Amino acid sequence: MANPKTSGVKKFFKTTLRILFYLFIASLVYVLICKWLNPPITTTQIGGWTGGYGMKRDYVSWNNISRNVKLAALASEDQLFPEHGGFDWKSIDKSVNGPKKKKRVRGGGASTISQQTAKNVFLWQGTGVGRYIRKVPEFYFTQMIEWTWGKKRILEVYMNVIEMGPGIFGIEAASMTYFHKHAKDLSRAEAAMIIACLPNPKKFLVKPMSHRVSWRYPQIMEQMNNLEGDEDVEAVIN
């Protein structure tokens, strides 16, 4: 006669594996859908709305995002974005690829643009315990979008979903809010100002301009000048 405890444990593991399998299939399907369609909503956007900030957003296509914004994002947040596979292992020893390349560094925070995109679209923000719980699925989703989306799609989604001010999501909403023009018409300085609000857009305000943004955006413009013309960067932003 079977031990009830043993049977219960086996049933639990079978159920758990079945749930994990269904979650894997669902996540894979959603990743593939988002390769062509923009995510309907993200947890960060929901958080902005429920937190009283509202939710301004207006997704735009790749060709309706200024080259200046794409260049500013790479210059500030992830200068090795064209080269890495989602995680910038090269930053460990501060190495760069070959003498022909202009000097490039990682950029903004600890996460690559690919990681930030995966976190914004599929997961959640936050620190503490939630941050560590997020690490495994973040690795999974980052690899999946690198393998299935490609660099331009990752950058396009990134520019559409990230918060660029309190309750302001995506470059089109930010551009219209701050400069009353479409994202495709942003100048280099305007693009740098918006990107300078990262990684804390609720604190580092574009308008009225915070001290951090006024200090940071000229640095971003300088890095944009350094990156422009790099063959790998040009292949991504054009």
C-alpha positions, 0 to 999 in steps of 0.5 A: 500500500502506497504511503499517503505522504509519499503520494502527496509529495509526488502529486505536489511536484507533478502539479508544480511542474505542470504549472511551471510548464504552462507558465513557460509556454505562456511566457514564450507566447507573450514574448513572441507576441511582443516581438510585433505588438507593443505590450498592452500595459506593464506593472510599472504603468499600473503602479504609476496609475494606482499611485496617483501619477496618472498614465500618459503614454503613446506608443510610436514606431521605430521610424517615429523615434528621433535618431537623437533619442536612440543615440542618447539612450545608448550614450547614457544607459548602455554604450555596449548595447550593440555588442553584448548578448543581454548582459554586459560581462565585459564590464567586469574588466572594463574592456572594450572591443578592438582599437578601431572603436571609440572609447565606450563604457557601460553607461548608466546603471547596473542593468543593460537596456535589454535587462531594463526592457525585460524588467519593464515589460514582463516583470516589476520594479522595486528593491529589497527581497522583490529585487532578488526574486526577480533575478531569475525571471529577469535573466530568462526574459532578457535572453529570450528577447535577445534571441527573438526580438533583435536589438532594434526591437528591444530599443524600440520597446524600451523607448516606448515603455520606460517611465520618463517622468511621473506617470509619463511613459515612453518617448512620445508622451515625454516629448509632447509633455516637455517640448510639445513636439513629436518624438521624431522631431526631438533635437539632440539637446532635447533628447539628452534632457529627457534621457537624463531623467533616468534612472529616477524620473520621479525625482530627476525632473525634465521640467521644471529641470532638476539640478541632476538633469541640468548637470547630466544632459551636457555629459550625455551630449558629449558621449553622443558625439563620441559614439556617433559614427561607430559602426556598431552603434550606427547599425542599431540606431539607423 
